[in-house]
Amino acid sequence: MKYFFGLFVFFWLTEPVIAQSGLPESFFNGKSVVLVSADPAARPVMDWQVVADSVHRYLVESGADPVAYYELEQVVLSEEVRSAYAKAFEQRMIKNIILVTRQKNQSSVHTGEFTGDAQMISSTALFGTSGGKLQEAGSLFAEAGKSRPSKNLLVIDVAEFPEMAGMESNNAQAAAKFLPRNPLNLEVFKLGIPLEGSSAATGFLSFFRYDLYGKSPEAVLAEQAAQKNQLESILESVYPHEYVWLTESKTDQELIRDRVQFLLVRVEGREADLKKSMGLEANQQTETQTVVKYYIKLIVRDELYIGPEWDADEDWRVALRSFLENLKK
């Protein structure tokens, strides 16, 4: 696996019809999975499944074969979760990923070819449409596909929310990698610290979350600079061992050669979802807040250490400090 760390300028897509020259050929002759991100503060209130129901007919009119809908936030919880979904998509011979983003003042629909791995899509510069309302974005998307004949003939009439074949097994395998204890030998090897925003660290899919889509490059860079300063301040005060900033593309082998055997990983999502993905008991009714959790990845064995205590928090600074403090236990 490669890690592409460092500052990454995002060119967000904000015009009604976006970048790529057109819909990919596989869109008209292959199954698509639809990932939906819906802002709960948008009005009228629509949860992600209602958004899926509302946009389905436009996707069918465009020539797509949308066979399954999932919530984007569930899929992007971590690299391990993305990998589990990717394996399930591969088993079902999915050809395309469609992304639906509903925000307070804008809705967007994008699509790209499925990469076959945890990245899901190969770029953020996808073909797509945007509009003030979901219906407008959907109508524009449908029109974009009507000029080409579709070979997708047996298309379902309503949005479906199935469990993918193999997902339970894949999720169990992913959860088994998370260990509720601290790693050994942190004092011997370097801890690699990636900056938030690297495509390899967060995945391209995250760029289409309702709370991230449309941010200007200047805003992203400012947030990254501020985060690096705060990260450094916390690490200097709490972490007693050697660490390095990862600012260029390196393979696992190159990192190990440089004595970087550990990576500090940040994940963000609903607390219950994060716990479940890590093999811990969760309460879907009460643990609804969005939190940040840190863990350490041991590269040489692909083991993920979440620590002896659950230390996620809504404030990433509190979560990081708590995690680093718990490393001493």
C-alpha positions as semicolon CSV with decimal commas, in nm:
position;residue;x (nm);y (nm);z (nm)
1;M;0,000;0,000;0,000
2;K;0,115;0,353;-0,071
3;Y;0,061;0,655;0,152
4;F;0,040;0,998;-0,008
5;F;0,084;1,237;0,278
6;G;0,123;1,612;0,289
7;L;-0,083;1,911;0,193
8;F;-0,332;1,842;-0,083
9;V;-0,526;2,120;-0,253
10;F;-0,883;2,022;-0,326
11;F;-1,051;2,173;-0,629
12;W;-1,413;2,145;-0,532
13;L;-1,687;2,123;-0,787
14;T;-1,945;2,393;-0,742
15;E;-2,089;2,465;-1,087
16;P;-2,426;2,315;-1,196
17;V;-2,254;2,072;-1,435
18;I;-1,910;1,949;-1,342
19;A;-1,574;1,862;-1,480
20;Q;-1,527;1,528;-1,653
21;S;-1,627;1,517;-2,019
22;G;-1,917;1,278;-1,971
23;L;-2,059;0,970;-1,807
24;P;-1,825;0,667;-1,821
25;E;-1,910;0,387;-2,065
26;S;-1,951;0,139;-1,779
27;F;-2,231;0,358;-1,643
28;F;-2,457;0,240;-1,929
29;N;-2,356;-0,125;-1,913
30;G;-2,297;-0,220;-1,552
31;K;-2,433;-0,212;-1,201
32;S;-2,389;0,093;-0,978
33;V;-2,381;0,134;-0,602
34;V;-2,513;0,466;-0,469
35;L;-2,356;0,630;-0,161
36;V;-2,571;0,900;-0,001
37;S;-2,464;1,179;0,235
38;A;-2,750;1,387;0,375
39;D;-2,721;1,688;0,604
40;P;-2,972;1,639;0,889
41;A;-3,001;2,019;0,917
42;A;-3,124;2,058;0,557
43;R;-3,492;2,143;0,507
44;P;-3,730;1,979;0,455
45;V;-3,594;1,708;0,682
46;M;-3,492;1,397;0,484
47;D;-3,279;1,115;0,618
48;W;-3,040;0,944;0,376
49;Q;-3,288;0,671;0,283
50;V;-3,556;0,928;0,193
51;V;-3,294;1,107;-0,020
52;A;-3,221;0,773;-0,188
53;D;-3,589;0,715;-0,260
54;S;-3,620;1,067;-0,403
55;V;-3,321;1,045;-0,638
56;H;-3,368;0,687;-0,761
57;R;-3,596;0,766;-1,055
58;Y;-3,353;1,026;-1,188
59;L;-3,067;0,777;-1,180
60;V;-3,279;0,521;-1,366
61;E;-3,376;0,786;-1,625
62;S;-3,007;0,865;-1,676
63;G;-2,943;0,506;-1,784
64;A;-2,786;0,377;-1,462
65;D;-2,855;0,046;-1,291
66;P;-2,851;0,148;-0,921
67;V;-2,870;-0,186;-0,742
68;A;-2,798;-0,079;-0,384
69;Y;-2,791;0,232;-0,165
70;Y;-2,570;0,291;0,139
71;E;-2,499;0,584;0,366
72;L;-2,165;0,740;0,271
73;E;-2,072;0,810;0,634
74;Q;-2,101;0,438;0,712
75;V;-1,875;0,338;0,424
76;V;-1,594;0,586;0,497
77;L;-1,554;0,516;0,868
78;S;-1,205;0,373;0,819
79;E;-0,981;0,211;0,560
80;E;-1,076;-0,129;0,701
81;V;-1,448;-0,061;0,659
82;R;-1,395;0,075;0,307
83;S;-1,199;-0,239;0,221
84;A;-1,481;-0,460;0,348
85;Y;-1,736;-0,276;0,134
86;A;-1,500;-0,283;-0,166
87;K;-1,466;-0,662;-0,139
88;A;-1,844;-0,697;-0,127
89;F;-1,887;-0,463;-0,427
90;E;-1,629;-0,663;-0,620
91;Q;-1,813;-0,987;-0,544
92;R;-2,132;-0,838;-0,683
93;M;-1,948;-0,712;-0,994
94;I;-2,023;-0,344;-0,931
95;K;-1,888;-0,122;-1,210
96;N;-1,970;0,231;-1,089
97;I;-2,002;0,442;-0,776
98;I;-2,269;0,714;-0,767
99;L;-2,241;0,979;-0,495
100;V;-2,541;1,183;-0,382
101;T;-2,473;1,478;-0,151
102;R;-2,756;1,681;0,002
103;Q;-2,656;2,000;0,184
104;K;-2,856;2,292;0,325
105;N;-2,837;2,503;0,010
106;Q;-2,724;2,258;-0,258
107;S;-2,757;1,901;-0,375
108;S;-2,519;1,715;-0,605
109;V;-2,496;1,388;-0,794
110;H;-2,161;1,250;-0,917
111;T;-2,042;0,926;-1,065
112;G;-1,715;0,750;-1,141
113;E;-1,593;0,402;-1,220
114;F;-1,541;0,168;-0,925
115;T;-1,168;0,110;-0,876
116;G;-1,210;-0,234;-0,723
117;D;-1,027;-0,138;-0,403
118;A;-1,081;0,065;-0,087
119;Q;-1,033;0,396;-0,270
120;M;-1,362;0,322;-0,456
121;I;-1,306;0,615;-0,697
122;S;-0,979;0,731;-0,853
123;S;-1,036;1,108;-0,830
124;T;-1,261;1,382;-0,699
125;A;-1,294;1,528;-1,051
126;L;-1,602;1,320;-1,134
127;F;-1,878;1,390;-1,380
128;G;-2,179;1,531;-1,200
129;T;-2,451;1,788;-1,162
130;S;-2,554;2,026;-0,886
131;G;-2,862;2,228;-0,808
132;G;-3,026;2,421;-0,529
133;K;-3,265;2,131;-0,467
134;L;-3,224;1,756;-0,494
135;Q;-3,482;1,738;-0,774
136;E;-3,288;1,994;-0,980
137;A;-2,959;1,809;-0,945
138;G;-3,134;1,479;-1,024
139;S;-3,311;1,618;-1,332
140;L;-2,986;1,758;-1,472
141;F;-2,815;1,425;-1,414
142;A;-3,096;1,237;-1,587
143;E;-3,075;1,468;-1,889
144;A;-2,700;1,413;-1,913
145;G;-2,753;1,043;-1,980
146;K;-3,053;1,052;-2,211
147;S;-2,848;1,116;-2,525
148;R;-2,687;0,772;-2,504
149;P;-2,857;0,430;-2,522
150;S;-2,832;0,218;-2,208
151;K;-2,779;-0,155;-2,198
152;N;-2,908;-0,164;-1,841
153;L;-3,253;-0,312;-1,904
154;L;-3,369;-0,501;-1,592
155;V;-3,354;-0,207;-1,353
156;I;-3,537;-0,205;-1,018
157;D;-3,819;0,048;-0,978
158;V;-3,744;0,150;-0,619
159;A;-3,432;0,216;-0,417
160;E;-3,305;-0,092;-0,233
161;F;-3,094;-0,105;0,082
162;P;-2,955;-0,459;0,086
163;E;-2,685;-0,622;0,289
164;M;-2,410;-0,709;0,043
165;A;-2,322;-1,077;0,015
166;G;-2,011;-1,138;0,220
167;M;-2,034;-0,806;0,407
168;E;-2,088;-0,967;0,747
169;S;-1,780;-1,182;0,699
170;N;-1,576;-0,892;0,560
171;N;-1,679;-0,663;0,845
172;A;-1,592;-0,930;1,100
173;Q;-1,247;-0,969;0,945
174;A;-1,197;-0,591;0,950
175;A;-1,313;-0,564;1,313
176;A;-1,078;-0,844;1,417
177;K;-0,778;-0,628;1,327
178;F;-0,867;-0,378;1,603
179;L;-0,704;-0,464;1,935
180;P;-0,820;-0,303;2,265
181;R;-0,469;-0,262;2,403
182;N;-0,155;-0,057;2,347
183;P;0,124;-0,149;2,104
184;L;0,469;-0,249;2,224
185;N;0,803;-0,095;2,129
186;L;0,679;0,259;2,064
187;E;1,005;0,379;2,217
188;V;1,208;0,177;1,963
189;F;1,047;0,281;1,635
190;K;0,919;0,609;1,494
191;L;0,550;0,699;1,486
192;G;0,443;0,836;1,147
193;I;0,199;1,129;1,164
194;P;0,000;1,194;0,843
195;L;-0,166;1,530;0,797
196;E;-0,542;1,525;0,768
197;G;-0,646;1,574;0,406
198;S;-0,418;1,327;0,231
199;S;-0,619;1,128;-0,021
200;A;-0,451;0,806;0,093
201;A;-0,537;0,881;0,456
202;T;-0,900;0,985;0,416
203;G;-1,004;0,841;0,082
204;F;-1,152;1,037;-0,208
205;L;-1,504;0,938;-0,099
206;S;-1,484;1,161;0,208
207;F;-1,466;1,469;-0,016
208;F;-1,835;1,414;-0,099
209;R;-1,961;1,417;0,260
210;Y;-2,222;1,687;0,314
211;D;-2,000;1,863;0,569
212;L;-1,692;1,870;0,343
213;Y;-1,811;1,904;-0,015
214;G;-1,762;2,249;-0,165
215;K;-1,496;2,381;0,071
216;S;-1,255;2,619;-0,100
217;P;-0,888;2,523;-0,140
218;E;-0,796;2,821;0,081
219;A;-1,023;2,699;0,361
220;V;-0,882;2,347;0,340
221;L;-0,521;2,468;0,348
222;A;-0,593;2,699;0,642
223;E;-0,754;2,415;0,837
224;Q;-0,460;2,185;0,763
225;A;-0,203;2,444;0,874
226;A;-0,393;2,510;1,196
227;Q;-0,430;2,139;1,262
228;K;-0,059;2,072;1,213
229;N;0,030;2,340;1,469
230;Q;-0,215;2,199;1,722
231;L;-0,106;1,840;1,655
232;E;0,255;1,937;1,715
233;S;0,168;2,115;2,039
234;I;-0,018;1,812;2,177
235;L;0,245;1,561;2,066
236;E;0,529;1,765;2,216
237;S;0,351;1,785;2,551
238;V;0,217;1,429;2,578
239;Y;0,402;1,185;2,348
240;P;0,750;1,100;2,484
241;H;0,885;0,904;2,186
242;E;1,013;0,993;1,840
243;Y;0,765;1,082;1,566
244;V;0,792;1,208;1,209
245;W;0,565;1,398;0,971
246;L;0,492;1,201;0,657
247;T;0,504;1,445;0,368
248;E;0,571;1,232;0,060
249;S;0,459;0,912;-0,104
250;K;0,612;0,602;0,059
251;T;0,536;0,232;0,047
252;D;0,515;0,017;0,360
253;Q;0,862;-0,114;0,281
254;E;1,005;0,237;0,254
255;L;0,847;0,340;0,584
256;I;0,987;0,032;0,758
257;R;1,330;0,100;0,609
258;D;1,312;0,448;0,767
259;R;1,228;0,286;1,104
260;V;0,864;0,401;1,084
261;Q;0,673;0,094;1,197
262;F;0,374;0,273;1,343
263;L;0,117;0,512;1,195
264;L;-0,118;0,737;1,391
265;V;-0,460;0,705;1,229
266;R;-0,761;0,932;1,280
267;V;-1,118;0,821;1,204
268;E;-1,441;1,017;1,242
269;G;-1,804;0,906;1,248
270;R;-2,104;0,832;1,465
271;E;-1,979;0,683;1,789
272;A;-2,195;0,372;1,765
273;D;-2,079;0,307;1,408
274;L;-1,712;0,345;1,501
275;K;-1,747;0,111;1,797
276;K;-1,924;-0,152;1,589
277;S;-1,659;-0,131;1,316
278;M;-1,392;-0,194;1,582
279;G;-1,566;-0,498;1,729
280;L;-1,692;-0,320;2,041
281;E;-2,043;-0,314;2,186
282;A;-2,237;-0,009;2,075
283;N;-2,570;0,154;2,150
284;Q;-2,728;0,293;1,833
285;Q;-2,992;0,477;2,037
286;T;-2,764;0,682;2,262
287;E;-2,424;0,696;2,093
288;T;-2,536;0,916;1,806
289;Q;-2,284;1,200;1,828
290;T;-2,010;1,235;1,567
291;V;-1,674;1,174;1,733
292;V;-1,305;1,142;1,645
293;K;-1,109;0,832;1,745
294;Y;-0,736;0,777;1,713
295;Y;-0,555;0,447;1,691
296;I;-0,210;0,319;1,599
297;K;-0,144;0,090;1,305
298;L;0,149;-0,152;1,326
299;I;0,254;-0,168;0,961
300;V;0,451;-0,493;0,970
301;R;0,155;-0,698;1,100
302;D;-0,138;-0,482;0,990
303;E;-0,261;-0,467;1,349
304;L;-0,467;-0,174;1,477
305;Y;-0,434;-0,072;1,842
306;I;-0,725;0,131;1,978
307;G;-0,603;0,135;2,338
308;P;-0,735;-0,010;2,665
309;E;-1,006;0,258;2,710
310;W;-1,260;0,413;2,475
311;D;-1,133;0,770;2,438
312;A;-1,318;0,914;2,138
313;D;-1,448;1,268;2,167
314;E;-1,636;1,526;1,960
315;D;-1,327;1,751;1,985
316;W;-1,031;1,591;1,802
317;R;-0,785;1,764;2,033
318;V;-0,943;1,603;2,341
319;A;-0,957;1,266;2,162
320;L;-0,588;1,283;2,064
321;R;-0,467;1,393;2,405
322;S;-0,673;1,121;2,578
323;F;-0,545;0,854;2,340
324;L;-0,183;0,955;2,389
325;E;-0,229;0,964;2,767
326;N;-0,383;0,615;2,756
327;L;-0,074;0,487;2,573
328;K;0,108;0,517;2,905
329;K;-0,124;0,272;3,082
